[in-house]
Amino acid sequence: MPNDIKDIARTVEAASVRELFAAPPRILALGEPTHGVDAPLRLRNALFRELVERDGYRTVAVESDAVAGLLVDDYVTTGAGSLDEALERGFSHGLGASAANRELVRWMRAFNDGRPASDRVRFAGFDGPLEMAYAASPRRALTALHRCLADHVDAGLLPCADETLDRLLGPDDRWTDPAAMLDPSASCGRSAEARELRLLADESVALLDAWTPHLLTVVPRETFDRVRLYARSAVGLLRYHHGMADASPNRLARLSGLRDLMMAENLLALAERGPVLAHAHNAHLQRDISSMRMGGERLEWWSAGSLVDARLGEAYGFLATAFGTLRHQGVGAPPPDTLEGALYGHGAESCLVGGAGLAAALGSPGPGPRTSPYFGYAPLDPAHLARIDGVVFMRDLPES
């Protein structure tokens, strides 16, 4: 590793992260280049603990279903339910099986024990209610929104009755049919019922916004914020199902963009209550346009990070993570003419390097992108360094 890069490499800790920013970011995003490995999650856990104890952070947000995550937040803040239940039902994408996520939730519950509500750490998912094979029914989100309005707003202002909503939603399995992920004709997202539901959801959200002053006097702020989450989720899901029924060549790019839009809206809402550490794949948090190849075609969409950055500017910070080896997935030592290769020779198990400093040390055009035999690992593109605040490098990743 060149001496000038050695000189700018730091230990991955809150103090080193703080040096990268003129002021603490409202949202500090920590990316990872692949999923299913516990080591970067344990690094996330350690960083979050430091940020809580030294910098006043009180929320960690992960790439998981935001609605399901309410169950985890209830557990860590009040002890409701059990640790096993929170992990099994409060995470999507199988993330509850991670030992590192279990450690995070257990630590958060212990930290909160005996603390006043205003000083507790909070858990959040910030993904939409989506899985790899399907999108959830909008029933839970839409009916929760409707119920709040029905309880606290004049009935004559409601866009529909309970029975109408139930009839239009129909059975949930028509929404969650896995065939719809690959076959637009199997989706109900452009049915007459779905179109009417999109109109009703829009009217419900407008009513929620218009009656905010009243609602804040009759329900706790926490309850109101949850209803806003249900509102975002209902609208987002109906958009997503509409996109699943799209037979055009742009279908998958559109769906990717809609997912990241849901992520961005959830992150911005979380940032309203205080600083947030967000953790997800690099591709969801980067400032540059995201892309992937699928079926021989290149898909492009604007990531959640780019959308949040457009709103928050310097109040958004992004740390990307790169790995040296992932040998159990066939990813060996990186070639020296790649970004990861330039960092690999440092010898430290992990380090943090400022993006601008790393770009300057590598020179122009700098090492090229790394290729990986494992589709699940996404190497960093050196061309993105100018828009990355810091790179967390982890040298050799063991199997979880």
Disulfide bonds with the S-S distance in Angstrom:
none
